[in-house]
């Protein structure tokens, strides 16, 4: 719904404000935002009437425009999301992504890529990529753990080819958690936009919807829609 509203020419103030019911498999955005799992409690947020501006990611893939409210991902994490069986998700919920991820560990292939943004350039093989407006995807995988939805910036996380560090990174993950593993292996930067080029078509997962291309431009569009979020929401730069 957010992406449908974003495609409209009207400014956010003239568009309907959004409420969020966490009825999906993983509910990544809702979980990170602190939206209650109970539908009645989630609807109560709408009744309170305090809608907050929400940034969106505008994604251009080889000239085709899409929108993303939570997180765009590529590489290992995207493969896990695409490969996770629907029956397994119904049985295990968000845990299904973890099971699929463990099964894929021996098949991590780096994707050659060139990235650039304001004051930023990087080129190499990436095992995974996260471009966040929100913080997590794939059943709780916090690829962009410090992202905010109202700061006019996207959070970029690149996990380079791990090669010999794979076991050490997994060890850090087990002992100290995902954030420590990210700090060990990932390149993280905050930008208003980023451009991505790959020699072969790259699949980018936009809130669960795959798009493919060789050239991407992802731009953070500040305050494009409004959403009812809970007081103290950790995704806001100034929680009410």
C-alpha positions in Angstrom: 0.0 0.0 0.0 2.8 2.4 0.8 4.3 1.9 -2.6 1.0 2.4 -4.3 0.5 5.7 -2.5 4.1 6.8 -3.3 3.4 6.4 -7.0 0.7 9.1 -6.7 1.6 12.7 -7.6 0.0 14.1 -4.4 2.3 15.1 -1.5 2.2 13.0 1.7 -0.1 15.5 3.5 -2.9 14.9 1.0 -2.6 11.1 1.0 -4.3 8.7 3.4 -2.2 7.8 6.5 -1.2 4.2 6.8 -1.8 1.7 9.6 0.1 -1.5 9.9 -1.4 -5.0 10.8 1.4 -7.6 11.3 -0.3 -10.5 9.6 2.7 -11.7 7.5 5.2 -14.6 8.1 8.0 -12.5 9.6 6.5 -9.0 10.1 10.0 -7.5 9.9 9.0 -3.9 9.7 6.3 -4.2 12.3 8.7 -6.0 14.7 11.4 -3.4 14.3 8.9 -0.5 14.7 7.4 -2.0 17.8 3.9 -2.4 16.3 1.9 -4.8 18.5 1.3 -8.3 17.2 -2.3 -8.3 18.4 -4.5 -6.9 15.5 -6.7 -5.0 18.0 -3.8 -3.3 19.6 -2.3 -2.5 16.1 -5.6 -0.9 15.0 -5.7 1.1 18.2 -2.6 3.0 16.9 -4.7 4.2 14.0 -7.5 5.3 16.3 -5.0 7.4 18.2 -4.5 9.5 15.1 -0.8 10.3 15.4 0.6 9.6 11.9 4.3 10.2 11.4 6.2 11.0 8.1 7.8 7.9 6.6 10.7 8.0 4.2 10.6 5.5 1.2 13.3 4.1 -1.0 12.8 4.9 -4.7 14.5 2.2 -6.8 15.4 2.5 -10.5 16.4 -0.8 -12.0 17.6 -0.4 -15.6 15.0 2.4 -16.1 12.1 0.6 -14.3 11.0 2.4 -11.1 9.8 0.7 -7.9 9.3 1.7 -4.3 10.5 0.1 -1.1 9.3 0.9 2.4 11.5 -1.4 4.5 14.7 -3.0 3.1 16.2 -3.8 -0.3 18.6 -6.8 -0.2 20.7 -8.8 -2.5 23.1 -11.8 -2.3 23.0 -14.4 0.4 20.0 -12.9 2.3 17.9 -12.6 -0.9 18.6 -16.2 -1.8 17.4 -17.3 1.6 14.2 -15.4 1.2 13.5 -16.7 -2.3 14.4 -20.3 -1.5 12.4 -20.6 1.8 9.6 -23.0 1.2 6.0 -21.6 1.8 5.1 -24.8 3.7 8.1 -24.4 5.9 7.2 -20.8 6.6 3.6 -21.8 7.6 5.1 -24.5 9.9 8.0 -22.6 11.5 7.2 -18.9 10.9 10.3 -16.7 10.8 12.5 -19.6 12.0 12.1 -21.0 8.5 14.5 -18.4 7.1 17.1 -19.4 9.6 16.8 -23.1 8.7 17.1 -22.3 5.0 20.1 -20.0 5.6 22.0 -22.7 7.5 21.3 -25.1 4.6 22.8 -22.5 2.1 26.0 -21.7 4.1 28.2 -23.9 1.9 26.9 -22.2 -1.3 27.7 -18.5 -0.7 28.9 -17.0 -4.0 30.2 -13.4 -4.1 28.6 -11.1 -6.6 31.0 -8.7 -8.4 29.7 -5.1 -7.9 30.6 -1.5 -8.1 28.8 0.9 -5.6 28.9 4.7 -5.5 27.2 7.5 -3.6 28.1 11.0 -2.3 31.7 10.7 -1.0 31.6 6.9 -1.2 32.9 4.4 -3.7 33.4 0.6 -3.3 34.1 -2.2 -5.8 34.6 -5.9 -5.1 32.7 -9.2 -4.5 29.8 -9.0 -2.1 28.3 -11.9 -0.3 25.3 -9.8 0.8 23.9 -6.3 0.4 21.3 -4.5 2.5 19.9 -1.0 1.7 17.7 -0.1 4.5 15.0 2.4 5.3 13.9 -0.1 8.0 16.3 -2.4 9.8 15.6 -6.0 9.2 14.2 -8.6 6.7 14.1 -12.3 6.2 12.6 -13.2 9.6 14.6 -10.9 11.9 17.9 -10.5 10.1 19.0 -7.0 11.0 21.1 -6.0 8.0 20.8 -2.3 8.8 20.5 -2.2 12.6 20.7 1.6 13.0 18.4 2.6 10.2 15.8 5.3 10.8 12.6 5.8 8.7 12.5 9.6 9.0 16.1 10.9 8.6 16.1 11.3 4.8 19.0 8.8 4.6 19.4 5.1 3.5 21.6 2.8 5.5 23.9 0.7 3.3 25.4 -2.5 4.5 27.8 -4.5 2.3 29.2 -7.9 3.4 32.3 -8.5 1.2 33.4 -11.9 0.1 34.1 -13.8 3.3 36.4 -16.5 2.0 38.7 -17.7 4.8 36.8 -15.5 7.4 33.6 -17.4 7.1 34.2 -19.7 10.0 35.4 -16.8 12.2 32.4 -14.8 11.3 30.0 -17.6 12.1 31.9 -18.1 15.4 31.3 -14.4 16.2 27.6 -14.7 15.3 27.2 -17.7 17.6 29.1 -16.2 20.5 28.3 -12.5 20.3 25.2 -12.2 18.1 24.4 -10.8 14.7 25.4 -7.2 15.3 28.9 -8.2 16.4 29.2 -10.4 13.3 28.2 -7.5 11.1 30.7 -5.2 12.8 33.4 -7.8 12.1 32.7 -8.3 8.4 30.5 -5.6 7.0 31.0 -2.2 5.4 28.3 0.2 6.6 27.6 3.8 5.5 24.6 6.2 5.5 23.8 8.0 2.3 21.0 9.9 0.6 21.4 7.7 -2.5 23.5 4.9 -3.9 24.1 3.5 -7.4 24.9 -0.2 -8.0 26.4 -1.7 -11.1 27.0 -5.4 -11.8 28.3 -7.2 -14.8 25.6 -9.8 -14.7 21.9 -9.3 -13.8 21.4 -8.9 -10.0 18.2 -9.8 -8.2 17.3 -7.2 -5.6 14.6 -8.1 -3.1 12.3 -5.1 -2.4 10.2 -5.9 0.7 9.8 -9.5 -0.7 9.3 -8.5 -4.3 12.3 -9.4 -6.6 13.5 -7.0 -9.3 16.4 -7.7 -11.6 18.9 -5.5 -13.4 22.5 -4.5 -14.0 22.2 -0.8 -13.0 20.3 0.4 -9.9 19.9 3.8 -8.4 18.3 3.8 -4.9 17.3 7.1 -3.4 15.8 7.9 -0.1 12.7 10.1 -0.6 12.0 11.9 2.7 8.5 11.9 4.2 6.9 10.4 1.1 3.9 8.9 3.1 2.6 9.0 6.6 2.1 6.0 9.0 0.7 5.4 12.4 3.6 4.2 14.6 3.7 3.6 18.3 5.0 6.1 20.8 8.7 5.5 21.4 9.1 3.7 18.1 12.9 2.9 17.7 12.8 3.6 14.0 12.1 7.3 14.5 14.8 9.9 15.0 12.6 11.7 17.5 10.2 9.2 19.0 7.1 10.8 20.5 
